[in-house]
Amino acid sequence: MDVCLQSSKMLQILPRSRDQHYGKIPLIDCTLIEDPSSDVYYFDDDTISWESFGSLTSATTLLTAQACDRDRNNYNGLDFKIIIDSKSGPPTTLTLVASTHQEKIAWCSDISQCIENLHYSDLLNSSMSESSSVTMPQSVRSDPKLFKDDVDIRFSRTLNSCKVPQIRHASVDRLLDRLTDLRFLSIDFLNTFLLTYRVFSSGKVVLEALKRVYKNPEQTLDSSLSSCHCLISAEQQNNNEVYQKLQQDLESMKLENEARFVKTDTKISNMEGRISKQDEIIHKQQELIKRLQRNQELQKHTRQVSVQKKVAFTYRTSGDQSSLGSDQTIKFDRRITDVSNSYSSSTGIFTAPVGGYYAFVLDTRTLPGRICWIDAVKNGFPIATNYMEAPSGQEDSETSFAVVRLDTGDQVWVRNKVYHGHSCGLDDLANFSGFLLYQDL
């Protein structure tokens, strides 16, 4: 059979075979005998005896009463008994044998603790029923505020065997309250207190506390309930104070935010005014930059005009040229004006000193009865032509004008072209002029 503790109230016996039923033994009706060899307990002959052999975690074997009596001397102190008080018949003795002494001690400790807890719980219920007609409400038994940390007591998160939070540390008064208050009854706390109370208190103090509870148990419950109510009232008062403080903080924060908003609006207005002034300054600076740019362009143009080269000339022939050959360059050797000295009277060629646009004027008159074809050429290509055909005994004149672009070093001159073999002759009134219109920049 298997033997196990189902809870703190029942001891369960499980058969190995599936077709058999299992049994539950209420621990409230049990008595534990750790040393069966002691003659403190006496049982008559009609007591039924069950014996089993096993361990804490393994299965146990059910033996007959005769086998138990035969092998009693072979247990070596590993056996212990549980006497079950039956209301309908004689008590039943359950004999269990552990495999080691440590397992026996563990079994006995757990079973004894559960039995004592059940007895104390029964004592609490009977005491409450005798002293008052009102049963202790479930809200008091399960109220978490009864296990809440306070200035003079601190609890742990771990629970003891009675599902009650263990105490980490507390004052002597709170420990005595716990000891004398049956609502907090725990075998763990009782054992720990009885083993250690001489360190922080004395036996006289403990006995006086127990006397007060024994003489007036209602006072203890009333004091506990009043302490709970005081704790709740204190907590409510604390919550109200916290709520009021939060409201004050919110009001102050609201006022601070409003003040910040006003300051922010003022700053925004000031910034807008500054931005408007900056825009005006920027507009003025832009206008000033435009004026400076115009002045700079004007100064640049003025400098260009001031540095522009001046080119202008006019030359005439000093005498009649009665016989001109084909493609002969006509030399105007009489200088009227020449600003840049660009025309050579010895060669009859004008050389452009700078690049730009030039204007040229050619004025010629023939001798009586002559036919002439006179060209003004640029680098050998005609740019203007004077054609004259004078009757016998008369003269003929022609004037031409041309505007051409010249690069620096280009040449312009006047030449004669024989027309159908006619001999050309010019008088001393022929002239050739030129000047610069626009200089390349």
Secondary structure, DSSP 8 states (H G I E B T S, - for coil): -EEEE-SSSEEEEE-SSTTS--EEEEGGGEEEES-TT-SSS---TT-EEEEEE--SSS--EEE-HHHHHHTGGGSTT-EEEEEE--SSSS-EEEEEE-SSHHHHHHHHHHHHHHHHHHHHHHHHHHHHHHH-SS---HHHHT-GGGG--BTTEEEEEEE-TTS-EEEEEE-HHHHHHHHH-GGG--HHHHHHHHHHHHHHS-HHHHHHHHHHHHH-HHHHHHHHHHHHHHHHHHHHHHHHHHHHHHHHHHHHHHHHHHHHHHHHHHHHHHHHHHHHHHHHHHHHHHHHHHHHHHHHHHHHHHHHHHH----EEEEE-SS-EEEE-TT-B----EEEEESS--EETTTTEEE-SS-EEEEEEEEEEB-TT-EEEEEEEETTEEEEEEEEE--TT---EEEEEEEEEE-TT-EEEEEE---TT--EEE-TT-EEEEEEEEE--
